[in-house]
Amino acid sequence: GIIPALESSHALALAAKLAPHYTADQILLVTLSGRGDKDVDQVLRILES
């Protein structure tokens, strides 16, 4: 799997919301950048609080 950076995660969330509104012949492209593994500890702290 992949662990996108937090910024890219926002793009993926928006793409998931937009995708149902696209037709089969349309393309939805999302590029990813960064390393989400660096953010895992920060996200864990937020989820545990």
C-alpha positions in Angstrom: 0.0 0.0 0.0 0.9 3.6 0.1 1.0 6.2 2.9 0.5 9.6 1.2 1.7 12.8 2.9 -1.0 14.7 4.8 -1.4 17.2 2.0 -1.8 14.5 -0.6 -4.4 12.8 1.6 -6.6 15.8 1.3 -6.4 15.5 -2.5 -7.4 11.8 -2.3 -10.3 12.6 0.0 -11.6 15.2 -2.5 -11.1 12.8 -5.4 -13.2 10.2 -3.6 -16.0 12.7 -3.2 -15.8 13.8 -6.9 -15.4 10.4 -8.5 -19.1 9.3 -8.3 -19.9 12.4 -10.4 -17.6 11.4 -13.2 -18.7 9.3 -16.2 -16.9 6.2 -17.2 -15.1 8.0 -20.1 -13.8 10.8 -17.9 -10.4 10.6 -16.1 -9.8 11.8 -12.6 -6.1 12.2 -11.9 -4.5 12.8 -8.5 -0.8 13.1 -8.0 0.9 12.2 -4.7 4.0 13.7 -3.2 5.8 13.5 0.1 6.2 10.7 2.5 3.3 9.9 4.8 5.4 7.6 7.0 6.8 10.8 8.5 3.3 11.9 9.5 2.2 8.6 11.2 3.3 9.6 14.7 1.5 13.0 14.4 -1.7 11.4 13.2 -1.6 8.8 15.9 -1.3 11.5 18.6 -4.3 13.3 17.1 -6.4 10.2 16.9 -5.6 9.2 20.5 -6.4 12.6 22.0 
